[in-house]
């Protein structure tokens, strides 16, 4: 009976991790897009100023804070996918202990 309960709890935890991975990956993608757009605006801002199109002054702040957010979520993403990352590098994961 206990093994059935533990198995059910393990499935729930795995499902939550899968949902968490999806949320983290999607959030990271959105932050990456925003950082890219604001970075391009910062890069071409001086050129746009020559034709009298001005980039809003909040863009550098948005770029900075969203970049730090992306850095933090990247660390979470790496932690959630550490075993997969190790397999990409050719490092075999340690076998997990079997529960009885």
C-alpha positions in Angstrom: 0.0 0.0 0.0 2.8 2.4 0.9 4.6 1.8 -2.4 1.4 2.8 -4.3 1.1 6.0 -2.3 4.8 6.8 -2.8 4.5 6.1 -6.5 1.5 8.4 -6.8 3.4 11.1 -4.9 6.4 10.6 -7.2 4.2 11.0 -10.2 2.7 14.2 -8.8 6.2 15.6 -8.1 7.4 14.8 -11.6 4.3 16.4 -13.1 4.9 19.6 -11.1 8.6 19.6 -12.2 7.5 19.3 -15.8 5.0 22.2 -15.4 7.7 24.2 -13.7 10.1 23.5 -16.5 7.6 24.7 -19.1 6.9 27.9 -17.1 10.6 28.7 -16.6 11.4 28.0 -20.3 8.6 30.2 -21.5 9.5 33.0 -19.1 13.1 32.8 -20.2 12.1 33.0 -23.8 9.9 36.1 -23.2 12.7 37.8 -21.2 15.2 37.0 -24.0 12.9 38.6 -26.6 12.4 41.7 -24.5 16.2 42.0 -23.8 16.9 41.6 -27.5 14.5 44.2 -28.6 15.6 46.7 -26.0 19.3 45.9 -26.8 18.7 46.6 -30.5 17.0 49.9 -29.6 19.9 50.9 -27.4 22.3 50.0 -30.2 20.5 52.0 -32.9 19.4 54.8 -30.6 22.2 57.2 -31.7 21.5 56.5 -35.4 17.8 57.2 -34.8 18.5 60.4 -33.0 20.2 61.7 -36.2 16.9 61.4 -38.0 15.1 62.9 -35.0 13.5 59.7 -33.7 14.2 59.4 -30.0 14.3 56.2 -28.0 12.4 56.5 -24.7 14.6 57.0 -21.7 13.1 54.0 -19.8 14.6 51.6 -22.3 18.1 51.3 -20.6 16.4 50.6 -17.3 14.0 48.0 -18.8 17.0 46.4 -20.6 19.0 46.2 -17.3 16.3 44.8 -15.1 14.9 42.3 -17.6 18.5 41.2 -18.3 19.0 40.5 -14.6 15.6 38.7 -14.5 16.7 36.5 -17.4 20.0 35.8 -15.6 18.1 34.6 -12.6 15.6 32.4 -14.5 18.6 31.0 -16.6 20.1 29.7 -13.3 16.8 28.1 -12.4 16.5 26.6 -15.9 20.0 25.1 -15.6 19.2 23.7 -12.2 16.0 22.1 -13.4 17.8 20.6 -16.5 21.1 19.7 -14.9 21.0 16.0 -15.8 20.1 16.7 -19.4 22.9 19.3 -19.6 25.4 16.8 -18.3 24.3 14.2 -20.8 24.9 16.8 -23.6 28.5 17.1 -22.4 28.9 13.3 -22.3 28.9 13.0 -18.6 26.8 9.9 -17.5 24.4 10.6 -14.6 24.8 8.6 -11.5 22.2 5.9 -11.1 19.4 6.8 -8.7 18.7 4.6 -5.7 15.7 2.3 -6.2 12.9 2.6 -3.7 11.1 -0.5 -2.6 
